[in-house]
Amino acid sequence: MPSRKKTTMFASAFVTCVCSFVIICVVLATQQWMSSEVHFFGTNSSVTVSLTYGLFRGTCEQFVGAGLQVSERTFQVADNLHDVKAKSTITGIIVLLVLGLLSSLLSSGFTCTNAVSNPYQTFLGPTGVYTWNSLCGIFILIAMILFPVNIEENGLSVELARGCFTVVETHIKSEHNYGYSYWIMLIIIVLNSASIIIIYFYDHARYSKKKEQERPIENAPKDVILF
């Protein structure tokens, strides 16, 4: 059975890993990633399309002229994207989040195993926790970078606005506000870092204690050692 200190440390890391897993599920399920207002100008009047969307679905509204609302509808992100780069990037973000979800799940399993037992394999111990938490953090960080790139470089909001209402007017400008579904991914990275730090302090304390136990033998007189 593991010591009380080990159980406490790994149980704390387990809680952070589970919280990370839950937040990734929330990020995938919600559509509050982005709120955009895309402005177009035609021959007769200006058109503004207001969108709120996530990775899978969203809602859009069309305003003509001085704020006259024409229609409101829901849409599927994949169905409204015709640009290959924008669609591929969204798919890549989803894949990264799924990989982060699996990494977080594996890290939860490793920390739970160490909280209740002493596995013989080295990789099932702190090394495994370091590995899976690091991978999860890297996947989430890359996803956070790719989404703004998709907005700015590939014109994701403009593509969705055109697909939602088949707008033929000239695009003037776009205004973007990142929602909570995007920003809470920072919490995931913080939780992964917290798990690594907790296990590092435990591993470092265990290593220091082991060295302290070996030191009296190293410093003992040679005749005592021979005896």
Summary of the structure (lengths in Angstrom):
residues: 227
radius of gyration: 25.9
end to end distance: 34.7
largest distance: 102.9
contacts: 716
relative contact order: 0.19
helix: 65%
strand: 19%
